[in-house]
């Protein structure tokens, strides 16, 4: 079970990771995080960025070290990570790496109502998804190979994970398509009848009821 944290927004973890490099003011932190692609790694809500920084300062995870002014720009406060912030970052990273959390991908949501589609339409759309996954994998593998020429693998492990997950999904979609197109998928006939007659066969209704009872 995930711990309740003083500042639970994942932006806080991203800010802590940035401040391990050097003290920075908030605008500089946000620029660095975008440059590192952290908004691809985490679900970052940039609209709450300054609120998160203030809360981190309030709870002692970061602290102000100086205020600077560049030209006519408003004065900016430079922050550094505290020892409490370092401990929080290590503990939080360890939790994220070690503890599985139930997530809700959009694809899973779509699969949960797959029966709403005609089987032929499901095949068409899943085929399209498989093609897009294959294209994305080709690009991701090329990008990773290019990055590995200049960036240590340790800092690209999340890209390896993305590729592994996409490969697994592509393989699973392919196996589902094989069953659907070969007519070997269980209850495919009843699924088709439901769409072509507008009536739900008894066997499908029974299956839906069984699923409800197991939850």
C-alpha positions in Angstrom: 0.0 0.0 0.0 1.3 3.4 -1.0 2.4 5.7 1.9 0.7 8.9 2.6 3.2 11.6 1.8 3.5 15.2 3.0 3.4 16.3 -0.7 2.0 13.4 -2.7 2.0 15.0 -6.1 4.5 13.2 -8.4 5.7 16.7 -9.4 7.4 16.8 -5.9 9.5 13.7 -6.7 10.5 15.2 -10.1 11.5 18.5 -8.4 13.6 16.6 -5.8 15.3 14.7 -8.6 16.1 18.0 -10.4 17.5 19.6 -7.2 20.0 16.8 -6.6 21.8 18.3 -9.6 22.2 21.8 -8.2 20.1 24.6 -6.5 17.7 26.2 -8.9 14.7 28.6 -9.1 11.3 27.1 -10.0 11.3 28.3 -13.6 14.7 26.7 -14.1 13.5 23.5 -12.5 10.5 23.3 -14.8 12.7 23.9 -17.8 15.1 21.2 -16.8 12.3 18.7 -16.2 10.8 19.3 -19.6 14.3 19.0 -21.2 14.8 15.7 -19.5 11.4 14.4 -20.7 10.1 13.9 -17.1 6.6 14.8 -18.3 6.8 11.6 -20.4 7.8 9.5 -17.3 5.3 10.9 -14.9 1.8 12.3 -15.0 2.9 15.8 -14.3 0.2 18.6 -13.8 2.2 21.7 -14.6 -0.7 24.0 -13.5 0.1 23.0 -9.9 3.9 23.3 -10.2 4.3 26.5 -8.0 1.9 25.2 -5.4 3.8 22.0 -5.1 7.1 23.9 -4.7 5.6 26.1 -2.0 4.3 23.0 -0.2 7.7 21.3 -0.4 9.3 24.4 1.1 6.6 24.4 3.9 7.3 20.8 4.8 11.1 21.1 4.7 11.8 19.0 1.7 13.5 21.9 0.0 14.7 25.3 1.3 15.4 28.7 -0.1 19.1 29.7 -0.4 18.9 33.0 -2.2 16.8 35.3 -4.3 18.1 36.4 -7.7 17.1 39.0 -10.3 17.9 38.9 -14.0 17.4 42.2 -15.7 13.9 43.4 -15.4 12.5 40.0 -14.6 10.8 39.5 -11.2 13.0 38.3 -8.3 13.3 34.5 -8.2 13.9 32.3 -5.2 16.6 29.6 -5.6 15.9 26.4 -3.8 18.1 23.4 -2.7 17.1 20.0 -1.6 17.3 19.3 2.2 18.4 16.1 3.9 14.7 15.4 4.6 14.0 15.9 0.9 16.8 13.4 0.0 15.4 10.8 2.4 11.9 11.4 1.0 13.1 11.0 -2.6 15.0 7.7 -1.9 12.0 6.3 0.1 9.5 7.3 -2.6 11.6 6.0 -5.5 12.0 2.7 -3.6 8.3 2.4 -3.1 7.5 3.1 -6.7 10.1 0.5 -7.8 9.1 -2.2 -5.3 5.4 -2.0 -4.8 2.9 -2.9 -7.6 0.0 -0.5 -7.8 -3.3 -1.2 -9.7 -3.4 1.2 -12.6 -6.2 1.8 -15.1 -4.8 2.1 -18.7 -7.3 3.3 -21.3 -6.8 0.2 -23.3 -8.0 -2.0 -20.4 -11.0 0.3 -20.1 -11.8 -0.3 -23.8 -11.3 -4.1 -23.5 -13.8 -4.2 -20.6 -16.5 -3.1 -23.0 -15.2 -4.9 -26.1 -18.5 -6.7 -26.4 -20.1 -3.3 -27.4 -18.3 -3.7 -30.8 -19.3 -6.0 -33.6 -16.6 -8.8 -33.8 -15.6 -7.7 -37.3 -15.2 -4.1 -36.1 -13.2 -5.3 -33.1 -10.9 -7.2 -35.5 -10.5 -4.1 -37.7 -9.7 -1.8 -34.7 -7.3 -4.3 -33.0 -5.5 -4.7 -36.3 -5.0 -1.0 -36.4 -3.8 -0.9 -32.9 -1.3 -3.7 -33.6 0.0 -1.7 -36.6 0.4 1.4 -34.5 2.2 -0.5 -31.8 4.6 -2.0 -34.4 5.3 1.5 -35.8 5.8 2.9 -32.3 8.2 0.0 -31.4 10.3 0.6 -34.5 10.7 4.2 -33.5 11.3 3.6 -29.8 14.0 1.0 -30.5 15.8 3.4 -32.9 15.6 6.2 -30.4 16.9 4.0 -27.6 19.8 2.8 -29.7 20.7 6.4 -30.6 20.5 7.5 -26.9 22.7 4.6 -25.8 25.5 6.1 -27.8 25.8 9.0 -25.5 23.7 8.3 -22.4 24.5 5.7 -19.8 22.0 2.8 -19.8 21.1 3.6 -16.1 19.4 6.8 -17.2 17.5 5.0 -20.0 16.0 2.1 -18.1 12.5 3.7 -18.3 12.7 3.6 -22.1 13.6 -0.1 -22.0 10.6 -0.7 -19.8 8.3 1.2 -22.2 9.6 -1.0 -25.1 9.1 -4.2 -23.1 5.5 -3.2 -22.2 4.7 -2.3 -25.8 6.2 -5.6 -27.0 4.1 -7.6 -24.5 1.0 -5.7 -25.6 1.7 -6.2 -29.3 2.2 -9.9 -28.7 -1.0 -10.2 -26.7 -3.1 -8.2 -29.3 -1.6 -10.5 -32.0 -2.7 -13.6 -30.2 -6.2 -12.2 -29.6 -6.5 -11.3 -33.3 -5.4 -14.8 -34.3 -8.2 -16.3 -32.2 -10.8 -13.9 -33.6 -9.9 -14.3 -37.2 -9.6 -18.1 -37.0 -13.0 -18.2 -35.3 -11.5 -20.1 -32.4 -12.4 -17.5 -29.8 -14.9 -18.8 -27.2 -18.4 -17.5 -27.5 -17.6 -15.6 -30.8 -20.8 -17.0 -32.4 -23.0 -15.6 -29.6 -21.1 -12.3 -29.7 -21.8 -12.0 -33.4 -25.5 -13.0 -33.0 -26.0 -10.3 -30.4 -24.9 -7.6 -32.8 -26.7 -9.0 -35.9 -30.1 -9.7 -34.2 -30.1 -7.2 -31.4 -30.8 -9.9 -28.9 -28.4 -11.1 -26.2 -28.0 -14.9 -26.3 -28.6 -16.7 -23.0 -25.0 -17.9 -22.9 -23.7 -14.4 -23.1 -26.1 -13.2 -20.4 -25.0 -16.0 -18.2 -21.3 -15.2 -18.7 -21.9 -11.6 -17.8 -23.7 -12.6 -14.6 -20.9 -15.0 -13.6 -18.4 -12.2 -14.1 -20.4 -9.9 -11.8 -20.6 -12.5 -9.1 -16.9 -13.0 -9.1 -16.1 -9.4 -8.3 
